[in-house]
Amino acid sequence: MDTDAVFSALADATRRNLLDSLHANNGQTLTELCTHSALSRQAVSKHLAILEDSNLVVTVWRGRDKLHYLNPVPINEIADRWIGKFERHRLRALVDLKRALEGDGDGP
């Protein structure tokens, strides 16, 4: 996974809005995605290309229609790497605090 490409793609509000639209209704055509945006068809298409390059969106041709689907895997990988590792430390600290407050079983 190209983490830089994913972070770069997610840095733009328009692209995040496109991902939100796909999350709400997965498998949309370019025309459908354009109805949710004030941008031109060409601008939306360029943003979709960046999302595809970062693997956040995958496409499937169904006849003449190119359907766009949200791919949550890169976001999950970021969550595991960048958020999960910080969360583990906090959870471990809470467990240690709980044990300290309750006693570790060696009490009276």
C-alpha positions as CSV (number, residue, x, y, z in Angstrom):
1,M,0.0,0.0,0.0
2,D,1.3,3.5,-0.9
3,T,0.5,5.3,2.4
4,D,1.5,8.6,1.0
5,A,-0.9,8.3,-1.9
6,V,-3.8,7.4,0.5
7,F,-3.0,10.3,2.8
8,S,-2.7,12.7,-0.1
9,A,-6.0,11.5,-1.6
10,L,-7.7,11.9,1.8
11,A,-6.3,15.4,2.3
12,D,-8.8,16.9,-0.2
13,A,-12.3,17.6,1.0
14,T,-13.8,17.0,-2.4
15,R,-12.3,13.5,-2.5
16,R,-13.5,12.8,1.0
17,N,-17.0,13.9,-0.1
18,L,-16.9,11.5,-3.0
19,L,-15.9,8.7,-0.6
20,D,-18.8,9.7,1.7
21,S,-21.2,9.5,-1.3
22,L,-19.9,6.1,-2.2
23,H,-20.2,5.0,1.4
24,A,-23.8,6.0,1.4
25,N,-24.5,4.5,-2.0
26,N,-21.8,2.2,-3.3
27,G,-21.5,1.5,-7.0
28,Q,-22.3,4.8,-8.6
29,T,-21.5,6.0,-12.1
30,L,-19.7,9.3,-12.8
31,T,-23.0,10.9,-13.7
32,E,-24.5,9.9,-10.3
33,L,-21.4,11.1,-8.4
34,C,-21.6,14.5,-10.2
35,T,-25.1,15.1,-9.0
36,H,-23.7,15.3,-5.4
37,S,-21.0,17.8,-6.4
38,A,-20.9,21.4,-7.6
39,L,-17.8,20.5,-9.7
40,S,-17.8,19.8,-13.4
41,R,-17.8,16.3,-14.7
42,Q,-14.2,16.6,-15.7
43,A,-13.1,17.8,-12.2
44,V,-15.0,14.9,-10.5
45,S,-13.4,12.5,-13.0
46,K,-9.9,13.9,-12.1
47,H,-10.6,13.4,-8.4
48,L,-11.9,9.9,-9.0
49,A,-8.7,9.1,-10.9
50,I,-6.7,10.1,-7.8
51,L,-8.9,8.0,-5.6
52,E,-8.4,5.0,-7.9
53,D,-4.6,5.5,-8.0
54,S,-4.6,5.4,-4.2
55,N,-6.8,2.3,-4.3
56,L,-9.5,4.0,-2.3
57,V,-12.0,3.5,-5.2
58,V,-12.2,0.5,-7.5
59,T,-14.2,0.4,-10.7
60,V,-16.2,-2.3,-12.4
61,W,-17.6,-2.0,-15.9
62,R,-21.2,-3.2,-16.2
63,G,-22.1,-2.9,-19.9
64,R,-21.4,0.7,-20.9
65,D,-21.5,1.9,-17.2
66,K,-18.4,2.3,-15.2
67,L,-19.4,1.8,-11.5
68,H,-17.2,3.2,-8.7
69,Y,-17.0,1.4,-5.4
70,L,-15.4,2.4,-2.1
71,N,-12.5,0.2,-1.1
72,P,-12.2,0.5,2.7
73,V,-9.0,-1.6,2.9
74,P,-6.4,1.2,2.7
75,I,-8.3,3.2,5.4
76,N,-8.4,0.2,7.6
77,E,-4.7,-0.3,7.1
78,I,-4.1,3.3,8.1
79,A,-6.3,2.8,11.2
80,D,-4.4,-0.3,12.2
81,R,-1.0,1.3,11.7
82,W,-1.5,4.9,12.8
83,I,-4.4,4.8,15.2
84,G,-4.5,1.2,16.5
85,K,-0.9,1.3,17.8
86,F,-1.7,4.4,19.9
87,E,-5.0,2.9,21.1
88,R,-3.2,-0.2,22.3
89,H,-1.0,1.8,24.6
90,R,-4.0,3.6,26.1
91,L,-5.9,0.4,26.6
92,R,-2.9,-1.3,28.2
93,A,-2.6,1.7,30.6
94,L,-6.3,1.4,31.5
95,V,-5.9,-2.3,32.2
96,D,-2.8,-1.6,34.4
97,L,-4.8,1.1,36.2
98,K,-7.7,-1.3,36.8
99,R,-5.4,-3.9,38.1
100,A,-3.7,-1.4,40.4
101,L,-7.0,-0.1,41.8
102,E,-8.5,-3.6,42.3
103,G,-5.2,-5.1,43.5
104,D,-3.3,-7.7,41.5
105,G,-4.7,-10.7,43.5
106,D,-1.9,-10.5,46.1
107,G,-4.0,-8.5,48.5
108,P,-5.3,-9.5,52.0
